[in-house]
């Protein structure tokens, strides 16, 4: 897949590298701004299993 993208980018190696960097930054931005906030309520990271009865050592 990366080879296909690389072959279809215009320009020489340096231009392709710059365009690739911009594309990577755009994907990271989209993930942090849209995908992760949307998926965060669906993930079980906030489900805690600690109860208030003192624990096993007491």
Gaussian input, Z-matrix of N, CA and C with variables (Angstrom, degrees):
# hf/3-21g

backbone

0 1
 N
 C     1     B1
 C     2     B2     1     A1
 N     3     B3     2     A2     1     D1
 C     4     B4     3     A3     2     D2
 C     5     B5     4     A4     3     D3
 N     6     B6     5     A5     4     D4
 C     7     B7     6     A6     5     D5
 C     8     B8     7     A7     6     D6
 N     9     B9     8     A8     7     D7
 C    10    B10     9     A9     8     D8
 C    11    B11    10    A10     9     D9
 N    12    B12    11    A11    10    D10
 C    13    B13    12    A12    11    D11
 C    14    B14    13    A13    12    D12
 N    15    B15    14    A14    13    D13
 C    16    B16    15    A15    14    D14
 C    17    B17    16    A16    15    D15
 N    18    B18    17    A17    16    D16
 C    19    B19    18    A18    17    D17
 C    20    B20    19    A19    18    D18
 N    21    B21    20    A20    19    D19
 C    22    B22    21    A21    20    D20
 C    23    B23    22    A22    21    D21
 N    24    B24    23    A23    22    D22
 C    25    B25    24    A24    23    D23
 C    26    B26    25    A25    24    D24
 N    27    B27    26    A26    25    D25
 C    28    B28    27    A27    26    D26
 C    29    B29    28    A28    27    D27
 N    30    B30    29    A29    28    D28
 C    31    B31    30    A30    29    D29
 C    32    B32    31    A31    30    D30
 N    33    B33    32    A32    31    D31
 C    34    B34    33    A33    32    D32
 C    35    B35    34    A34    33    D33
 N    36    B36    35    A35    34    D34
 C    37    B37    36    A36    35    D35
 C    38    B38    37    A37    36    D36
 N    39    B39    38    A38    37    D37
 C    40    B40    39    A39    38    D38
 C    41    B41    40    A40    39    D39
 N    42    B42    41    A41    40    D40
 C    43    B43    42    A42    41    D41
 C    44    B44    43    A43    42    D42
 N    45    B45    44    A44    43    D43
 C    46    B46    45    A45    44    D44
 C    47    B47    46    A46    45    D45
 N    48    B48    47    A47    46    D46
 C    49    B49    48    A48    47    D47
 C    50    B50    49    A49    48    D48
 N    51    B51    50    A50    49    D49
 C    52    B52    51    A51    50    D50
 C    53    B53    52    A52    51    D51
 N    54    B54    53    A53    52    D52
 C    55    B55    54    A54    53    D53
 C    56    B56    55    A55    54    D54
 N    57    B57    56    A56    55    D55
 C    58    B58    57    A57    56    D56
 C    59    B59    58    A58    57    D57
 N    60    B60    59    A59    58    D58
 C    61    B61    60    A60    59    D59
 C    62    B62    61    A61    60    D60
 N    63    B63    62    A62    61    D61
 C    64    B64    63    A63    62    D62
 C    65    B65    64    A64    63    D63
 N    66    B66    65    A65    64    D64
 C    67    B67    66    A66    65    D65
 C    68    B68    67    A67    66    D66
 N    69    B69    68    A68    67    D67
 C    70    B70    69    A69    68    D68
 C    71    B71    70    A70    69    D69
 N    72    B72    71    A71    70    D70
 C    73    B73    72    A72    71    D71
 C    74    B74    73    A73    72    D72
 N    75    B75    74    A74    73    D73
 C    76    B76    75    A75    74    D74
 C    77    B77    76    A76    75    D75
 N    78    B78    77    A77    76    D76
 C    79    B79    78    A78    77    D77
 C    80    B80    79    A79    78    D78
 N    81    B81    80    A80    79    D79
 C    82    B82    81    A81    80    D80
 C    83    B83    82    A82    81    D81
 N    84    B84    83    A83    82    D82
 C    85    B85    84    A84    83    D83
 C    86    B86    85    A85    84    D84
 N    87    B87    86    A86    85    D85
 C    88    B88    87    A87    86    D86
 C    89    B89    88    A88    87    D87
 N    90    B90    89    A89    88    D88
 C    91    B91    90    A90    89    D89
 C    92    B92    91    A91    90    D90
 N    93    B93    92    A92    91    D91
 C    94    B94    93    A93    92    D92
 C    95    B95    94    A94    93    D93
 N    96    B96    95    A95    94    D94
 C    97    B97    96    A96    95    D95
 C    98    B98    97    A97    96    D96
 N    99    B99    98    A98    97    D97
 C   100   B100    99    A99    98    D98
 C   101   B101   100   A100    99    D99
 N   102   B102   101   A101   100   D100
 C   103   B103   102   A102   101   D101
 C   104   B104   103   A103   102   D102
 N   105   B105   104   A104   103   D103
 C   106   B106   105   A105   104   D104
 C   107   B107   106   A106   105   D105
 N   108   B108   107   A107   106   D106
 C   109   B109   108   A108   107   D107
 C   110   B110   109   A109   108   D108
 N   111   B111   110   A110   109   D109
 C   112   B112   111   A111   110   D110
 C   113   B113   112   A112   111   D111
 N   114   B114   113   A113   112   D112
 C   115   B115   114   A114   113   D113
 C   116   B116   115   A115   114   D114
 N   117   B117   116   A116   115   D115
 C   118   B118   117   A117   116   D116
 C   119   B119   118   A118   117   D117
 N   120   B120   119   A119   118   D118
 C   121   B121   120   A120   119   D119
 C   122   B122   121   A121   120   D120
 N   123   B123   122   A122   121   D121
 C   124   B124   123   A123   122   D122
 C   125   B125   124   A124   123   D123
 N   126   B126   125   A125   124   D124
 C   127   B127   126   A126   125   D125
 C   128   B128   127   A127   126   D126
 N   129   B129   128   A128   127   D127
 C   130   B130   129   A129   128   D128
 C   131   B131   130   A130   129   D129
 N   132   B132   131   A131   130   D130
 C   133   B133   132   A132   131   D131
 C   134   B134   133   A133   132   D132
 N   135   B135   134   A134   133   D133
 C   136   B136   135   A135   134   D134
 C   137   B137   136   A136   135   D135
 N   138   B138   137   A137   136   D136
 C   139   B139   138   A138   137   D137
 C   140   B140   139   A139   138   D138
 N   141   B141   140   A140   139   D139
 C   142   B142   141   A141   140   D140
 C   143   B143   142   A142   141   D141
 N   144   B144   143   A143   142   D142
 C   145   B145   144   A144   143   D143
 C   146   B146   145   A145   144   D144
 N   147   B147   146   A146   145   D145
 C   148   B148   147   A147   146   D146
 C   149   B149   148   A148   147   D147
 N   150   B150   149   A149   148   D148
 C   151   B151   150   A150   149   D149
 C   152   B152   151   A151   150   D150
 N   153   B153   152   A152   151   D151
 C   154   B154   153   A153   152   D152
 C   155   B155   154   A154   153   D153
 N   156   B156   155   A155   154   D154
 C   157   B157   156   A156   155   D155
 C   158   B158   157   A157   156   D156
 N   159   B159   158   A158   157   D157
 C   160   B160   159   A159   158   D158
 C   161   B161   160   A160   159   D159
 N   162   B162   161   A161   160   D160
 C   163   B163   162   A162   161   D161
 C   164   B164   163   A163   162   D162
 N   165   B165   164   A164   163   D163
 C   166   B166   165   A165   164   D164
 C   167   B167   166   A166   165   D165
 N   168   B168   167   A167   166   D166
 C   169   B169   168   A168   167   D167
 C   170   B170   169   A169   168   D168
 N   171   B171   170   A170   169   D169
 C   172   B172   171   A171   170   D170
 C   173   B173   172   A172   171   D171

   B1=1.4368
   B2=1.5353
   B3=1.3372
   B4=1.4574
   B5=1.5209
   B6=1.3175
   B7=1.4605
   B8=1.5049
   B9=1.3082
   B10=1.4627
   B11=1.5203
   B12=1.3356
   B13=1.4667
   B14=1.5214
   B15=1.3303
   B16=1.4599
   B17=1.5361
   B18=1.3224
   B19=1.4625
   B20=1.5227
   B21=1.3180
   B22=1.4549
   B23=1.5258
   B24=1.3284
   B25=1.4571
   B26=1.5264
   B27=1.3416
   B28=1.4658
   B29=1.5282
   B30=1.3260
   B31=1.4490
   B32=1.5135
   B33=1.3319
   B34=1.4592
   B35=1.5257
   B36=1.3205
   B37=1.4648
   B38=1.5236
   B39=1.3398
   B40=1.4608
   B41=1.5222
   B42=1.3142
   B43=1.4695
   B44=1.5207
   B45=1.3197
   B46=1.4702
   B47=1.5224
   B48=1.3351
   B49=1.4621
   B50=1.5260
   B51=1.3232
   B52=1.4556
   B53=1.5271
   B54=1.3190
   B55=1.4623
   B56=1.5233
   B57=1.3345
   B58=1.4668
   B59=1.5219
   B60=1.3237
   B61=1.4538
   B62=1.5220
   B63=1.3193
   B64=1.4640
   B65=1.5217
   B66=1.3206
   B67=1.4648
   B68=1.5294
   B69=1.3173
   B70=1.4684
   B71=1.5179
   B72=1.3237
   B73=1.4635
   B74=1.5283
   B75=1.3176
   B76=1.4639
   B77=1.5251
   B78=1.3143
   B79=1.4682
   B80=1.5209
   B81=1.3310
   B82=1.4612
   B83=1.5232
   B84=1.3299
   B85=1.4647
   B86=1.5239
   B87=1.3322
   B88=1.4653
   B89=1.5242
   B90=1.3247
   B91=1.4581
   B92=1.5262
   B93=1.3238
   B94=1.4635
   B95=1.5197
   B96=1.3252
   B97=1.4556
   B98=1.5242
   B99=1.3345
   B100=1.4588
   B101=1.5279
   B102=1.3088
   B103=1.4695
   B104=1.5218
   B105=1.3307
   B106=1.4634
   B107=1.5290
   B108=1.3388
   B109=1.4694
   B110=1.5279
   B111=1.3249
   B112=1.4635
   B113=1.5287
   B114=1.3426
   B115=1.4603
   B116=1.5268
   B117=1.3154
   B118=1.4600
   B119=1.5247
   B120=1.3285
   B121=1.4682
   B122=1.5284
   B123=1.3181
   B124=1.4615
   B125=1.5239
   B126=1.3339
   B127=1.4596
   B128=1.5288
   B129=1.3245
   B130=1.4677
   B131=1.5246
   B132=1.3229
   B133=1.4604
   B134=1.5194
   B135=1.3020
   B136=1.4572
   B137=1.5264
   B138=1.3196
   B139=1.4606
   B140=1.5237
   B141=1.3091
   B142=1.4577
   B143=1.5203
   B144=1.3326
   B145=1.4593
   B146=1.5156
   B147=1.3053
   B148=1.4534
   B149=1.5272
   B150=1.3308
   B151=1.4617
   B152=1.5375
   B153=1.3031
   B154=1.4405
   B155=1.5130
   B156=1.3259
   B157=1.4659
   B158=1.5215
   B159=1.3101
   B160=1.4579
   B161=1.5107
   B162=1.2817
   B163=1.4502
   B164=1.5122
   B165=1.3373
   B166=1.4541
   B167=1.5242
   B168=1.3262
   B169=1.4507
   B170=1.5212
   B171=1.2990
   B172=1.4528
   B173=1.4985
   A1=109.76
   A2=117.01
   A3=119.46
   A4=111.07
   A5=116.27
   A6=119.64
   A7=112.06
   A8=117.44
   A9=121.35
   A10=110.37
   A11=116.96
   A12=120.71
   A13=109.77
   A14=117.33
   A15=121.49
   A16=110.87
   A17=117.82
   A18=121.14
   A19=112.47
   A20=118.16
   A21=120.81
   A22=113.82
   A23=117.74
   A24=120.22
   A25=109.41
   A26=117.02
   A27=118.79
   A28=111.86
   A29=115.90
   A30=121.02
   A31=114.36
   A32=113.84
   A33=119.68
   A34=109.79
   A35=116.59
   A36=121.27
   A37=111.61
   A38=117.10
   A39=119.87
   A40=111.82
   A41=117.22
   A42=120.70
   A43=109.86
   A44=116.28
   A45=120.24
   A46=111.10
   A47=116.83
   A48=120.19
   A49=110.62
   A50=117.57
   A51=121.31
   A52=111.19
   A53=116.95
   A54=120.44
   A55=110.32
   A56=116.92
   A57=120.37
   A58=111.03
   A59=117.02
   A60=120.89
   A61=110.97
   A62=117.19
   A63=120.82
   A64=110.68
   A65=117.56
   A66=120.64
   A67=111.53
   A68=116.72
   A69=120.38
   A70=110.57
   A71=116.85
   A72=120.44
   A73=111.73
   A74=117.34
   A75=120.71
   A76=111.36
   A77=116.86
   A78=120.36
   A79=110.37
   A80=117.44
   A81=120.84
   A82=110.32
   A83=117.28
   A84=121.32
   A85=111.07
   A86=116.54
   A87=120.13
   A88=111.35
   A89=117.41
   A90=120.28
   A91=111.15
   A92=117.49
   A93=120.63
   A94=112.91
   A95=118.23
   A96=120.43
   A97=113.24
   A98=117.85
   A99=120.03
   A100=114.04
   A101=117.78
   A102=120.63
   A103=111.49
   A104=117.93
   A105=120.12
   A106=112.73
   A107=120.10
   A108=118.32
   A109=112.99
   A110=116.98
   A111=120.10
   A112=110.89
   A113=117.09
   A114=121.08
   A115=113.11
   A116=118.71
   A117=121.49
   A118=113.82
   A119=121.07
   A120=118.59
   A121=113.60
   A122=117.14
   A123=120.96
   A124=112.88
   A125=117.40
   A126=121.40
   A127=110.61
   A128=117.49
   A129=120.54
   A130=114.63
   A131=119.85
   A132=121.13
   A133=112.93
   A134=119.09
   A135=121.67
   A136=112.62
   A137=117.26
   A138=120.87
   A139=108.92
   A140=116.55
   A141=120.13
   A142=109.36
   A143=115.56
   A144=120.21
   A145=111.84
   A146=118.27
   A147=122.11
   A148=108.05
   A149=115.57
   A150=118.63
   A151=109.52
   A152=116.77
   A153=119.91
   A154=115.29
   A155=119.40
   A156=119.91
   A157=113.71
   A158=120.52
   A159=121.74
   A160=114.71
   A161=121.31
   A162=122.15
   A163=112.44
   A164=117.15
   A165=123.76
   A166=112.56
   A167=119.49
   A168=120.92
   A169=114.31
   A170=118.60
   A171=119.44
   A172=112.59
   D1=-44.64
   D2=-179.11
   D3=-66.23
   D4=-35.68
   D5=175.98
   D6=-63.93
   D7=-38.97
   D8=178.09
   D9=-64.04
   D10=-44.31
   D11=178.02
   D12=-62.78
   D13=-45.00
   D14=-178.25
   D15=-61.17
   D16=-42.09
   D17=-179.66
   D18=-67.62
   D19=-26.69
   D20=-176.80
   D21=-94.20
   D22=-2.85
   D23=175.67
   D24=-80.03
   D25=141.78
   D26=179.74
   D27=-81.29
   D28=160.79
   D29=172.66
   D30=95.99
   D31=-177.39
   D32=178.61
   D33=-84.20
   D34=-168.98
   D35=-174.52
   D36=-62.61
   D37=-41.99
   D38=-177.54
   D39=-68.90
   D40=-38.48
   D41=177.73
   D42=-67.27
   D43=-42.37
   D44=177.72
   D45=-62.26
   D46=-40.41
   D47=178.97
   D48=-64.55
   D49=-41.20
   D50=178.35
   D51=-65.42
   D52=-44.19
   D53=178.00
   D54=-63.83
   D55=-39.27
   D56=177.86
   D57=-62.63
   D58=-41.82
   D59=177.98
   D60=-62.38
   D61=-42.65
   D62=178.14
   D63=-64.32
   D64=-40.56
   D65=178.02
   D66=-64.30
   D67=-41.45
   D68=178.74
   D69=-64.03
   D70=-44.11
   D71=177.93
   D72=-63.23
   D73=-36.81
   D74=177.65
   D75=-65.85
   D76=-39.43
   D77=178.56
   D78=-66.90
   D79=-43.39
   D80=178.94
   D81=-63.10
   D82=-42.66
   D83=177.76
   D84=-60.29
   D85=-46.00
   D86=179.74
   D87=-63.02
   D88=-38.96
   D89=178.21
   D90=-63.17
   D91=-48.00
   D92=-177.01
   D93=-71.39
   D94=-30.95
   D95=-175.98
   D96=-87.97
   D97=-31.35
   D98=-171.64
   D99=-122.22
   D100=-48.06
   D101=-171.94
   D102=-75.94
   D103=-50.62
   D104=-177.81
   D105=-63.78
   D106=-43.52
   D107=176.67
   D108=-63.36
   D109=-33.46
   D110=177.85
   D111=-68.86
   D112=-39.86
   D113=-174.61
   D114=-83.95
   D115=-17.62
   D116=-174.43
   D117=-58.72
   D118=-43.10
   D119=177.97
   D120=-67.46
   D121=-19.24
   D122=-178.76
   D123=-84.47
   D124=-13.28
   D125=-177.01
   D126=-90.30
   D127=148.78
   D128=-173.96
   D129=-87.99
   D130=20.91
   D131=-174.24
   D132=-70.95
   D133=-22.01
   D134=-179.71
   D135=-93.52
   D136=0.41
   D137=177.57
   D138=-82.91
   D139=103.97
   D140=-179.95
   D141=-98.76
   D142=149.97
   D143=-178.69
   D144=-115.28
   D145=18.52
   D146=-179.83
   D147=-84.23
   D148=128.22
   D149=176.68
   D150=-106.57
   D151=173.61
   D152=-173.63
   D153=-101.17
   D154=24.84
   D155=-176.01
   D156=-93.11
   D157=11.46
   D158=172.81
   D159=104.54
   D160=-21.39
   D161=177.41
   D162=94.77
   D163=-179.76
   D164=-173.77
   D165=-80.37
   D166=-27.03
   D167=-174.66
   D168=-83.03
   D169=-2.43
   D170=-175.73
   D171=-109.32

